[in-house]
Amino acid sequence: MSNMISAGIMVNVEVFYQPEYSNPLQNEYMFAYRITLENYNSHPVKLLRRHWNIFDSNGVYREVEGEGVVGVQPVLEAGESYQYMSGCNLCTDMGKMKGVYEMENLDLKKKFQVLIPEFEMIVPCKAN
């Protein structure tokens, strides 16, 4: 589990290997991750965009960006939290991700960035 507070937003990440959606013989490894966002600010915020940096252990690097998360742009009132699940496929049994959310302070109509802490995706038998 990884977590970080950035710009008053706590980002907590949990990772789960998905063996039923993976095929190691074809170099296909699927991971799910659960992200919980908590707004520690005294104002409401809206998640506008996300930008991911994804690294496989063989040196392959990709970027993914787009509006919102899992098809929504959630609003978090002061003290509120939001949780979602998503996934990432790798062509190796180990990798990592990190990123940035673009958010908006709804009181000031001002955009700001929230860092997503780096987290590892490792097939369980490799972690021992």
Contact map, one row per residue, 1 for C-alpha under 8 A:
11100000000111100000000000000000000000000000000000000000000000000000000000000000000000000000000000000000000000000000001000000000
11110000000111000000000000000000000000000000000000000000000000000000000000000000000000000000000000000000000000000000111000000000
11111000011110000000000000000000000000000000000000000000000000000000000000000000000000000000000000000000000000000000100000000000
01111100011100000000000000000000000000000000000000000000000000000000000000000000000000000000000000000000000000000011100000000000
00111111111000000000000000000000000000000000000000000000000000000000000000000000000000000000000000000000000000000010000000000000
00011111111000000000000000000000000000000000000000000000000000000000000000000000000000000000000000000000000000000110000000000000
00001111100000000000000000000000000000000000000000000000000000000000000000000000000000000000000000000000000000011100000000000000
00001111110000000000000000000000000000111000000000000000000000000000000000000000000000000000000000000000000000000000000000000000
00001111111000000000000000000000000011111000000000000000000000000000000000000000000000000000000000000000000000000100000000000000
00111101111100000000000000000000000111110000000000000000000000000000000000000000000000000000000000000000000000000000000000000000
00111100111110000000000000000000001111000000000000000000000000000000000000000000000000000000000000000000000000000011100000000000
11110000011111000000000000000000001110000000000000000000000000000000000000000000000000000000000000000000000000000000000000000000
11100000001111100000000000000000111100000000000000000000000000000000000000000000000000000000000000000000000000000000101000000000
11000000000111110000000000000000111000000000000000000000000000000000000000000000000000000000000000000000000000000000000000000000
10000000000011111000000000000011110000000000000000000000000000000000000000000000000000000000000000000000000000000000000110000000
00000000000001111100000000000011100000000000000000000000000000000000000000000000000000000000000000000000000000000000000010000000
00000000000000111110000000001111000000000000000000000000000000000000000000000000000000000000000000000000000000000000000011110000
00000000000000011111110000001111000000000000000000000000000000000000000000000000000000000000000000000000000000000000000000000000
00000000000000001111111000001100000000000000000000000000000000000000000000000000000000000000000000000000000000000000000000000000
00000000000000000111110000000000000000000000000000000000000000000000000000000000000000000000000000000000000000000000000000000000
00000000000000000111111000001100000000000000000000000000000000000000000000000000000000000000000000000000000000000000000000000000
00000000000000000111111100011100000000000000000000000000000000000000000000000000000000000000000000000000000000000000000000000000
00000000000000000010111111111000000000000000000000000000000000000000000000000000000000000000000000000000000000000000000000000000
00000000000000000000011111111000000000000000000000000000000000000000000000000000000000000000100000000000000000000000000000000000
00000000000000000000001111110000000000000000000000000000000000000000000000000000000000000000000000000000000000000000000000000000
00000000000000000000001111110000000000000000000000000000000000000000000000000000000000000000000000000000000000000000000000000000
00000000000000000000001111111000000000000000000000000000000000000000000000000000000000000111100000000000000000000000000000000000
00000000000000000000011111111100000000000000000000000000000000000000000000000000000000001111000000000000000000000000000000000000
00000000000000001110111100111110000000000000000000000000000000000000000000000000000000001111100000000000000000000000000000000000
00000000000000001110110000011111000000000000000000000000000000000000000000000000000000111100000000000000000000000000000000000000
00000000000000111100000000001111100000000000000000000000000000000000000000000000000000111100000000000000000000000000000010000000
00000000000000111100000000000111110000000000000000000000000000000000000000000000000011110000000000000000000000000000000000000000
00000000000011110000000000000011111000000000000000000000000000000000000000000000000011110000000000000000000000000000000000000000
00000000000011100000000000000001111100000000000000000000000000000000000000000000001111000000000000000000000000000000000000000000
00000000001111000000000000000000111110000000000000000000000000000000000000000000001110000000000000000000000000000000000000000000
00000000011110000000000000000000011111000000000000000000000000000000000000000000111100000000000000000000000000000000000000000000
00000000111100000000000000000000001111100000000000000000000000000000000000000000111000000000000000000000000000000000000000000000
00000000111000000000000000000000000111110000000000000000000000000000000000010011110000000000000000000000000000000000000000000000
00000001110000000000000000000000000011111001100000000000000000000000000000011111100000000000000000000000000000000000000000000000
00000001110000000000000000000000000001111100000000000000000000000000000000000111000000000000000000000000000000000000000000000000
00000001100000000000000000000000000000111111000000000000000000000000000000000110000000000000000000000000000000000000000000000000
00000000000000000000000000000000000000011111000000000000000000000000000000000110000000000000000000000000000000000000000000000000
00000000000000000000000000000000000000001111100000000000000000000000000000001100000000000000000000000000111000000000000000000000
00000000000000000000000000000000000000101111110000000000000000000000000000111100000000000000000000000000111000000000000000000000
00000000000000000000000000000000000000100011111000000000000000000000000000111100000000000000000000000011110000000000000000000000
00000000000000000000000000000000000000000001111100000000000000000000000011110000000000000000000000000011110000000000000000000000
00000000000000000000000000000000000000000000111110000000000000000001000011100000000000000000000000001111000000000000000000000000
00000000000000000000000000000000000000000000011111000000000000000011000010000000000000000000000000001111000000000000000000000000
00000000000000000000000000000000000000000000001111100000000000001111100010000000000000000000000000001110000000000000000000000000
00000000000000000000000000000000000000000000000111110000000000001111100000000000000000000000000000111100000000000000000000000000
00000000000000000000000000000000000000000000000011111000000000111100000000000000000000000000000000111000000000000000000000000000
00000000000000000000000000000000000000000000000001111100000000111000000000000000000000000000000011110000000000000000000000000000
00000000000000000000000000000000000000000000000000111110000011110000000000000000000000000000000011100000000000000000000000000000
00000000000000000000000000000000000000000000000000011111000011110000000000000000000000000000001111000000000000000000000000000000
00000000000000000000000000000000000000000000000000001111101111000000000000000000000000000000001110000000000000000000000000000000
00000000000000000000000000000000000000000000000000000111111110000000000000000000000000000111011100000000000000000000000000000000
00000000000000000000000000000000000000000000000000000011111100000000000000000000000000000001111000000000000000000000000000000000
00000000000000000000000000000000000000000000000000000001111100000000000000000000000000000001000000000000000000000000000000000000
00000000000000000000000000000000000000000000000000000011111110000000000000000000000000000000000000000000000000000000000000000000
00000000000000000000000000000000000000000000000000000011111111000000000000000000000000000000000000000000000000000000000000000000
00000000000000000000000000000000000000000000000000001111001111100000000000000000000000000000000000000000000000000000000000000000
00000000000000000000000000000000000000000000000000001110000111110000000000000000000000000000000000000000000000000000000000000000
00000000000000000000000000000000000000000000000000111100000011111000000000000000000000000000000000000000000000000000000000000000
00000000000000000000000000000000000000000000000000111100000001111100000000000000000000000000000000000000000000000000000000000000
00000000000000000000000000000000000000000000000011110000000000111110000000000000000000000000000000000000000000000000000000000000
00000000000000000000000000000000000000000000000011100000000000011111000000000000000000000000000000000000000000000000000000000000
00000000000000000000000000000000000000000000000111000000000000001111101110000000000000000000000000000000000000000000000000000000
00000000000000000000000000000000000000000000001111000000000000000111111111000000000000000000000000000000000000000000000000000000
00000000000000000000000000000000000000000000000011000000000000000011111110000000000100000000000000000000000000000000000000000000
00000000000000000000000000000000000000000000000000000000000000000001111100000000000111000000000000000000000000000000000000000000
00000000000000000000000000000000000000000000000000000000000000000011111110000000000000000000000000000000000000000000000000000000
00000000000000000000000000000000000000000000000000000000000000000011111111000000000000000000000000000000000000000000000000000000
00000000000000000000000000000000000000000000011110000000000000000011101111100000000000000000000000000000000000000000000000000000
00000000000000000000000000000000000000000000011000000000000000000001000111110000010000000000000000000000000000000000000000000000
00000000000000000000000000000000000000000001111000000000000000000000000011111000000000000000000000000000000000000000000000000000
00000000000000000000000000000000000001100001110000000000000000000000000001111111110000000000000000000000000000000000000000000000
00000000000000000000000000000000000000100011100000000000000000000000000000111111000000000000000000000000000000000000000000000000
00000000000000000000000000000000000000111111100000000000000000000000000000011111000000000000000000000000000000000000000000000000
00000000000000000000000000000000000001111100000000000000000000000000000000011111100000000000000000000000000000000000000000000000
00000000000000000000000000000000000001110000000000000000000000000000000000011111110000000000000000000000000000000000000000000000
00000000000000000000000000000000000111100000000000000000000000000000000000010011111000000000000000000000000000000000000000000000
00000000000000000000000000000000000111000000000000000000000000000000000001010001111100000000000000000000000000000000000000000000
00000000000000000000000000000000011110000000000000000000000000000000000000000000111110000000000000000000000000000000000000000000
00000000000000000000000000000000011100000000000000000000000000000000110000000000011111000000000000000000000000000000000000000000
00000000000000000000000000000001111000000000000000000000000000000000010000000000001111100000000000000000000000000000000000000000
00000000000000000000000000000001110000000000000000000000000000000000010000000000000111110000000000000000000000000000000000000000
00000000000000000000000000000111100000000000000000000000000000000000000000000000000011111000000000000000000000000000000000000000
00000000000000000000000000000111100000000000000000000000000000000000000000000000000001111100000000000000000000000000000000000000
00000000000000000000000000011110000000000000000000000000000000000000000000000000000000111110000000000000000000000000000000000000
00000000000000000000000000111110000000000000000000000001000000000000000000000000000000011111111000000000000000000000000000000000
00000000000000000000000000111000000000000000000000000001000000000000000000000000000000001111100000000000000000000000000000000000
00000000000000000000000000111000000000000000000000000001110000000000000000000000000000000111111000000000000000000000000000000000
00000000000000000000000100101000000000000000000000000000100000000000000000000000000000000111111000000000000000000000000011100100
00000000000000000000000000000000000000000000000000000001100000000000000000000000000000000101111100000000000000000000000111100100
00000000000000000000000000000000000000000000000000000111100000000000000000000000000000000101111110000000000000000000000111000000
00000000000000000000000000000000000000000000000000000111000000000000000000000000000000000000011111000000000000000000011110000000
00000000000000000000000000000000000000000000000000011110000000000000000000000000000000000000001111100000000000000000011110000000
00000000000000000000000000000000000000000000000000011100000000000000000000000000000000000000000111110000000000000001111000000000
00000000000000000000000000000000000000000000000001111000000000000000000000000000000000000000000011111000000000000011110000000000
00000000000000000000000000000000000000000000000001110000000000000000000000000000000000000000000001111100000000001111000000000000
00000000000000000000000000000000000000000000001111100000000000000000000000000000000000000000000000111110000000001111000000000000
00000000000000000000000000000000000000000000001111000000000000000000000000000000000000000000000000011111000000111100000000000000
00000000000000000000000000000000000000000000111110000000000000000000000000000000000000000000000000001111100000111100000000000000
00000000000000000000000000000000000000000000111100000000000000000000000000000000000000000000000000000111110011110000000000000000
00000000000000000000000000000000000000000011110000000000000000000000000000000000000000000000000000000011111111110000000000000000
00000000000000000000000000000000000000000011110000000000000000000000000000000000000000000000000000000001111111000000000000000000
00000000000000000000000000000000000000000011000000000000000000000000000000000000000000000000000000000000111110000000000000000000
00000000000000000000000000000000000000000000000000000000000000000000000000000000000000000000000000000000111111000000000000000000
00000000000000000000000000000000000000000000000000000000000000000000000000000000000000000000000000000001111111100000000000000000
00000000000000000000000000000000000000000000000000000000000000000000000000000000000000000000000000000001110111110000000000000000
00000000000000000000000000000000000000000000000000000000000000000000000000000000000000000000000000000111100011111000000000000000
00000010000000000000000000000000000000000000000000000000000000000000000000000000000000000000000000000111100001111100000000000000
00000010000000000000000000000000000000000000000000000000000000000000000000000000000000000000000000011110000000111110000000000000
00000110100000000000000000000000000000000000000000000000000000000000000000000000000000000000000000011110000000011111000000000000
00011100001000000000000000000000000000000000000000000000000000000000000000000000000000000000000000111000000000001111100000000000
00010000001000000000000000000000000000000000000000000000000000000000000000000000000000000000000001111000000000000111110000000000
01110000001010000000000000000000000000000000000000000000000000000000000000000000000000000000000001100000000000000011111000000000
01000000000000000000000000000000000000000000000000000000000000000000000000000000000000000000000111100000000000000001111100000000
11000000000010000000000000000000000000000000000000000000000000000000000000000000000000000000000111000000000000000000111110000000
00000000000000100000000000000000000000000000000000000000000000000000000000000000000000000000011110000000000000000000011111000000
00000000000000111000000000000010000000000000000000000000000000000000000000000000000000000000111110000000000000000000001111100000
00000000000000001000000000000000000000000000000000000000000000000000000000000000000000000000111000000000000000000000000111110110
00000000000000001000000000000000000000000000000000000000000000000000000000000000000000000000110000000000000000000000000011111110
00000000000000001000000000000000000000000000000000000000000000000000000000000000000000000000000000000000000000000000000001111111
00000000000000000000000000000000000000000000000000000000000000000000000000000000000000000000000000000000000000000000000000111111
00000000000000000000000000000000000000000000000000000000000000000000000000000000000000000000110000000000000000000000000001111111
00000000000000000000000000000000000000000000000000000000000000000000000000000000000000000000000000000000000000000000000001111111
00000000000000000000000000000000000000000000000000000000000000000000000000000000000000000000000000000000000000000000000000011111
